[in-house]
Amino acid sequence: SALSDAVVVVEAPLRSGSIATANLALEHGRDLYAAPSSVQSDIGRGTNRLIRDGAGVVLGVEDLLASLPRASKRHASTSKIETHHLIDPLSPTEERILEYLTTNSQALPEELYA
């Protein structure tokens, strides 16, 4: 959270690393957003509680773009924004990992280092 402008929690149980990261983001003065989950889902209770406690609601990338000042400036300066324009170019290692993951959806972490 110290390196980012904001933290988005997509799914998290009440006690999780994602909730710990969300708390650190707030301690560092970062914006916090969460995607709502089903009230019947244990794995989404943490994100729902974050929203209840004041985190911004993110239903899609447009919600996030509208909320972040830097992204909003980019959005206003282009007629049509593509999500990949907001991301720095990938390193060769990141490109290999992304290519591997998109072709092997059940990849194990140790396979990424092969």
Buried (B, 14 or more C-beta within 10 A) or exposed (E): BEEEEBBBBEBBBEEBEBBEBBBEBBEEEBBBBBBBBEEEEEEBBBBBBBBEEEBBEBEEEEBBBEBBEEBEEEBEEEEEBEEEEBEEEEEEEEEEBEEEEEEEEEEEEEEEEE
